[in-house]
Amino acid sequence: MALPAYECPMVVVGAGPAGLCAALEAAEAGIRALVMDENERGGGQLYKQIHRFFGSRHHGAGKRGFEIAAEMVEGCERAGVEIRLSSAVLGCFPGGELLVDGPEGVYLLRPQATVLATGAAERCFPFAGWTLPGVMGAGAAQTLLNVHGVLPGKRVLMVGAGNVGLIVAYQLLQAGAEVAGVVEAERGSRGYEVHLQRVRREGVPVYFRHRLLAAEGDEGVEAALVESVDEGRVRRFRVDALCLAVGLVPQAELAAMRGCRIAYADELGGFLPWHDREMRTSVPGVYVAGDAAGVEEASVAMDEGRLAAVAAAEDLGALDGARAAAKRKELLARLEGLRGGPTASHIRRARARLNAG
Ligand SMILES: Cc1cc2nc3c(=O)[nH]c(=O)nc-3n(C[C@H](O)[C@H](O)[C@H](O)COP(=O)(O)OP(=O)(O)OC[C@H]3O[C@@H](n4cnc5c(N)ncnc54)[C@H](O)[C@@H]3O)c2cc1C
């Protein structure tokens, strides 16, 4: 039996900041984009962020993530953008069709332009005991806490002292869990100092130059073994949950399935769809934005979403070259500003390599 199939000008996969901003920009150019997201709520990562965001005021700095998400969803509603939630895009075929599994059933979409804004997945690594209940990504712990109101454990060890590890460790404390420590293999944190100090002020020890060896337990996590990298001393932490915050990986599967060229940039999370500065992939009519195009921040994701929509609108003939160039100039300047600081030098290097070919 043939599946129902629908033609549409533009489909955006992912209702995070990148996807929602792409849809808003497309609407400004007169294109009705259809946004698909497998979650029950729009906003991507943002709707589970309860801390105040850093960055520029233009990107919602000072507001809490879920407030920024709500504003963007409302903006889309006002602009007449349709967001289909609980709708997973299962496939992106070489001919351009998207296979969707949503509340209406399974169907195909045939868009003229596709923006892939699928975000990133949590990185994991294998260690003894890694399949025990209680071992989870820090993002999963955050979803349990902030979306479902469930404490992932009473006493938790966090592995990874980047922003995600530090923020989630603090949110665990706020929710009433005990955090036995934050373990980090490097000499220092890659996260913001303010997040590190906040966790330390609560009395949580941060162990730099320490690495996780194993999780122990019968039915679930009962302890974690951690080794000092320099001295080889092993310490046992009695915990009932172990959270991994060891990086994010761009979700590039749909792009790969579609036949987009895949590039590698360690600094941006690993394998990602190759794209030019204007967010066009190697396949005409397919664009990428946000963490799916290299893991950075929500503010970057927003402007990349807009850039992708400008390219799509220009290619569809909805924006003339001069207007597209003016919008692009403004967005690229903003992105340059966001990536301008000394802590973003690795991002600038990776982006330069990517753009060179
Ligand atoms: C703990 C934590 C704290 C952070 N704090 C900050 C901060 O202070 N400032 C900041 O700028 N950034 C912060 N970030 C980063 C920021 O959240 C991300 O960079 C940003 O959300 C990326 O946006 P995105 O739209 O690319 O992806 P996401 O927000 O991840 O959205 C992608 C969406 O795509 C959907 N999706 C994926 N695949 C499919 C599919 N096949 N079908 C349908 N839907 C799909 C997902 O369900 C998701 O809703 C933080 C991240 C974390 C984890």
PDBQT file of the ligand as one rigid body, heavy atoms in Angstrom, charges set to zero:
ROOT
HETATM    1  C1  LIG A 401      22.759  21.610  30.162  1.00  0.00    +0.000 C 
HETATM    2  C2  LIG A 401      22.874  22.528  28.968  1.00  0.00    +0.000 A 
HETATM    3  C3  LIG A 401      23.012  23.895  29.175  1.00  0.00    +0.000 A 
HETATM    4  C4  LIG A 401      23.140  24.783  28.084  1.00  0.00    +0.000 A 
HETATM    5  N1  LIG A 401      23.269  26.122  28.339  1.00  0.00    +0.000 NA
HETATM    6  C5  LIG A 401      23.401  26.995  27.305  1.00  0.00    +0.000 A 
HETATM    7  C6  LIG A 401      23.527  28.415  27.526  1.00  0.00    +0.000 A 
HETATM    8  O1  LIG A 401      23.552  28.900  28.665  1.00  0.00    +0.000 OA
HETATM    9  N2  LIG A 401      23.644  29.242  26.451  1.00  0.00    +0.000 N 
HETATM   10  C7  LIG A 401      23.594  28.726  25.159  1.00  0.00    +0.000 A 
HETATM   11  O2  LIG A 401      23.677  29.513  24.204  1.00  0.00    +0.000 OA
HETATM   12  N3  LIG A 401      23.479  27.396  24.919  1.00  0.00    +0.000 NA
HETATM   13  C8  LIG A 401      23.371  26.517  25.947  1.00  0.00    +0.000 A 
HETATM   14  N4  LIG A 401      23.243  25.173  25.720  1.00  0.00    +0.000 N 
HETATM   15  C9  LIG A 401      23.339  24.685  24.339  1.00  0.00    +0.000 C 
HETATM   16  C10 LIG A 401      22.031  24.791  23.587  1.00  0.00    +0.000 C 
HETATM   17  O3  LIG A 401      21.003  24.196  24.347  1.00  0.00    +0.000 OA
HETATM   18  C11 LIG A 401      22.165  24.093  22.226  1.00  0.00    +0.000 C 
HETATM   19  O4  LIG A 401      23.332  24.562  21.569  1.00  0.00    +0.000 OA
HETATM   20  C12 LIG A 401      20.968  24.408  21.341  1.00  0.00    +0.000 C 
HETATM   21  O5  LIG A 401      19.782  23.938  21.947  1.00  0.00    +0.000 OA
HETATM   22  C13 LIG A 401      21.120  23.803  19.949  1.00  0.00    +0.000 C 
HETATM   23  O6  LIG A 401      19.979  24.102  19.218  1.00  0.00    +0.000 OA
HETATM   24  P1  LIG A 401      19.475  23.179  18.025  1.00  0.00    +0.000 P 
HETATM   25  O7  LIG A 401      18.218  23.781  17.544  1.00  0.00    +0.000 OA
HETATM   26  O8  LIG A 401      20.574  22.993  17.069  1.00  0.00    +0.000 OA
HETATM   27  O9  LIG A 401      19.224  21.745  18.650  1.00  0.00    +0.000 OA
HETATM   28  P2  LIG A 401      18.219  21.218  19.846  1.00  0.00    +0.000 P 
HETATM   29  O10 LIG A 401      17.911  22.316  20.760  1.00  0.00    +0.000 OA
HETATM   30  O11 LIG A 401      18.874  20.020  20.346  1.00  0.00    +0.000 OA
HETATM   31  O12 LIG A 401      16.928  20.869  18.996  1.00  0.00    +0.000 OA
HETATM   32  C14 LIG A 401      16.898  19.811  18.059  1.00  0.00    +0.000 C 
HETATM   33  C15 LIG A 401      15.486  19.273  17.989  1.00  0.00    +0.000 C 
HETATM   34  O13 LIG A 401      15.420  18.344  16.901  1.00  0.00    +0.000 OA
HETATM   35  C16 LIG A 401      14.579  17.290  17.258  1.00  0.00    +0.000 C 
HETATM   36  N5  LIG A 401      14.888  16.144  16.395  1.00  0.00    +0.000 N 
HETATM   37  C17 LIG A 401      16.105  15.551  16.227  1.00  0.00    +0.000 A 
HETATM   38  N6  LIG A 401      16.018  14.558  15.319  1.00  0.00    +0.000 NA
HETATM   39  C18 LIG A 401      14.723  14.530  14.915  1.00  0.00    +0.000 A 
HETATM   40  C19 LIG A 401      14.022  13.711  13.978  1.00  0.00    +0.000 A 
HETATM   41  N7  LIG A 401      14.636  12.760  13.270  1.00  0.00    +0.000 N 
HETATM   42  N8  LIG A 401      12.701  13.937  13.813  1.00  0.00    +0.000 NA
HETATM   43  C20 LIG A 401      12.065  14.923  14.511  1.00  0.00    +0.000 A 
HETATM   44  N9  LIG A 401      12.693  15.719  15.406  1.00  0.00    +0.000 NA
HETATM   45  C21 LIG A 401      13.999  15.531  15.597  1.00  0.00    +0.000 A 
HETATM   46  C22 LIG A 401      14.883  17.068  18.733  1.00  0.00    +0.000 C 
HETATM   47  O14 LIG A 401      13.831  16.415  19.380  1.00  0.00    +0.000 OA
HETATM   48  C23 LIG A 401      15.061  18.500  19.227  1.00  0.00    +0.000 C 
HETATM   49  O15 LIG A 401      13.846  19.028  19.730  1.00  0.00    +0.000 OA
HETATM   50  C24 LIG A 401      23.099  24.266  26.761  1.00  0.00    +0.000 A 
HETATM   51  C25 LIG A 401      22.949  22.890  26.538  1.00  0.00    +0.000 A 
HETATM   52  C26 LIG A 401      22.822  22.018  27.626  1.00  0.00    +0.000 A 
HETATM   53  C27 LIG A 401      22.639  20.522  27.359  1.00  0.00    +0.000 C 
ENDROOT
TORSDOF 0
